[in-house]
Amino acid sequence: MVTTKPIKVDDEVKKTLDDMKKYPRETYNDTLRRILKLNHVKKGK
């Protein structure tokens, strides 16, 4: 089962994430996963 947890980001980070979305309805989770994958960040615990 996948659990979700809220995280706090400032307005500037949110705007940057919004600008990085591939499409308007892409979730922040998917956007962040893509960014992490592009930067070769491995899954954490």
Secondary structure by P-SEA (a helix, b strand, c coil): cbbbbbbbbcaaaaaaaaaacccccccaaaaaaaaaaaacccccc
